Amino acid sequence: MRRHPIGRRDPRAPVASRPGCHHSWGFLFGLLAGSSLVFLGCVDMLFSFNEGNYGIVSPAMPVEITIEVTTLVGGAAVIAYLWLQRRMLLNA
């Protein structure tokens, strides 16, 4: 049987061993990661609009657009997945 790394006399033991403790932190930081991806995609897109990069015809622009779309869609997908699974993650 494997022992928990926090000892019984440690005041953090009830918090660390509480059911769902790690899931709630994962839910919080997952939402933060998803919103950070959306923010990064928006900042990158607004920079490209501001600098007129979308009007430039070059082989780098399809790659830039792919990165922006992937970042925006990926961030939204992370947020949507976590939000739909919130009851399972927070009550586990």
C-alpha positions as CSV (number, residue, x, y, z in Angstrom):
1,M,0.0,0.0,0.0
2,R,1.4,3.4,-1.0
3,R,1.5,6.2,1.6
4,H,0.4,9.7,0.8
5,P,3.4,12.1,0.7
6,I,1.8,14.4,3.3
7,G,2.0,13.0,6.8
8,R,-0.9,12.7,9.2
9,R,0.3,15.5,11.5
10,D,0.7,17.9,8.6
11,P,-2.0,20.6,8.8
12,R,-2.4,20.4,5.0
13,A,-3.4,16.7,5.1
14,P,-7.2,17.3,5.3
15,V,-7.2,19.6,2.3
16,A,-4.8,17.6,0.1
17,S,-6.7,14.3,0.8
18,R,-10.2,15.8,0.3
19,P,-12.0,14.2,-2.6
20,G,-12.2,16.4,-5.7
21,C,-9.5,18.7,-4.5
22,H,-7.2,18.2,-7.5
23,H,-10.1,18.1,-9.9
24,S,-11.3,21.6,-8.9
25,W,-7.8,23.0,-9.3
26,G,-7.6,21.3,-12.7
27,F,-10.9,22.8,-13.7
28,L,-9.8,26.3,-12.7
29,F,-6.4,26.2,-14.4
30,G,-8.0,24.5,-17.5
31,L,-10.4,27.5,-17.8
32,L,-7.5,29.8,-17.4
33,A,-5.5,28.0,-20.1
34,G,-8.5,28.1,-22.5
35,S,-9.1,31.8,-21.9
36,S,-5.4,32.5,-22.4
37,L,-5.5,30.8,-25.7
38,V,-8.5,32.9,-26.8
39,F,-6.8,36.0,-25.6
40,L,-3.6,35.2,-27.4
41,G,-5.5,34.4,-30.7
42,C,-7.3,37.7,-30.4
43,V,-4.2,39.7,-29.7
44,D,-2.4,38.1,-32.7
45,M,-5.3,38.7,-35.0
46,L,-5.7,42.3,-34.0
47,F,-1.9,42.9,-34.5
48,S,-2.2,41.4,-38.0
49,F,-5.2,43.7,-38.7
50,N,-3.4,46.7,-37.3
51,E,-0.2,46.1,-39.3
52,G,-2.0,45.3,-42.5
53,N,-0.5,41.8,-42.6
54,Y,-3.6,40.2,-44.2
55,G,-3.1,42.3,-47.3
56,I,0.4,41.0,-47.8
57,V,0.6,38.1,-50.2
58,S,3.3,35.8,-49.0
59,P,3.7,32.1,-48.1
60,A,3.9,33.0,-44.4
61,M,0.3,34.4,-44.2
62,P,-1.5,31.0,-44.6
63,V,0.6,29.7,-41.7
64,E,-0.2,32.8,-39.6
65,I,-3.9,32.4,-40.3
66,T,-3.8,28.7,-39.4
67,I,-2.0,29.5,-36.1
68,E,-4.6,32.2,-35.3
69,V,-7.6,30.0,-36.1
70,T,-6.1,27.0,-34.3
71,T,-5.5,29.1,-31.2
72,L,-8.9,30.6,-31.1
73,V,-10.8,27.3,-31.8
74,G,-8.5,25.3,-29.5
75,G,-9.1,27.8,-26.6
76,A,-12.9,27.8,-27.2
77,A,-12.9,23.9,-27.3
78,V,-11.0,23.7,-24.0
79,I,-13.4,26.0,-22.3
80,A,-16.5,24.3,-23.8
81,Y,-15.2,20.8,-22.8
82,L,-14.4,21.8,-19.3
83,W,-17.7,23.7,-18.9
84,L,-19.7,20.7,-20.1
85,Q,-17.8,18.4,-17.7
86,R,-17.8,20.8,-14.7
87,R,-20.2,18.7,-12.6
88,M,-18.1,15.6,-12.9
89,L,-14.8,17.5,-12.3
90,L,-16.0,19.5,-9.3
91,N,-18.0,16.7,-7.6
92,A,-15.5,13.9,-8.1
